[in-house]
């Protein structure tokens, strides 16, 4: 059964559940806007109603959606960091080889790759576990995320991309803060030195750089 047919059947049993307000608030209020690139090939395999759900979910969370010919199913750019995803919405117990082949290929191309797999039945879950071991996947490289339905899977994708983007921004801000503090400390040091009679600003700079180069020695002590 195709992914589109499976999705259509699932969609007749229940309407799309609303994402939790806390999740929407966490993504929107913390500046989690970014760009989501969806594979044209992946899009063509899904039911239109699921694509509509994805588009609406991204819009509500201030993400821009682009349809592009990319190898992963999704690439998110958040905070200057690219995160790639393989999103399996229809686990075929009899044909797993192509999916694991894609994983092996893409994990060498993307530093941040995640594989989200929809496993609604025990049979599919057992098949996935056996296949994971059979194809010799290395734990955590990449990270596999099993979910019970496609909606949950996409929500997981957005949460992961958002979290990685936040970590990237925090790391950049920490480095910038450290550089600012270093510059401020240098300015204070120079002001102290130039207050000493006979030492001008040029001498103070030279003394400071000598301390950096010679491990704490000053110009006067060389």
Secondary structure, DSSP 8 states (H G I E B T S, - for coil): --HHHHHHHHHHHS------HHHHHHHHHTT--EEEEEEHHHHHTS-HHHHHHHHHHHHHTTEEEEEE--SSSEEEEETTEEEEEEEESS--TT--HHHHHHHHHHTTT-SSEEEEEE--SHHHHHHHHHHHHHTT-BTTBSEEEEESSHHHHHHHHHHHHHHHHHHHHHHHHHHHHHHHHHHHHHHHHHHHHHTSTT--HHHHHHHHHHHHHTTT--TTT-
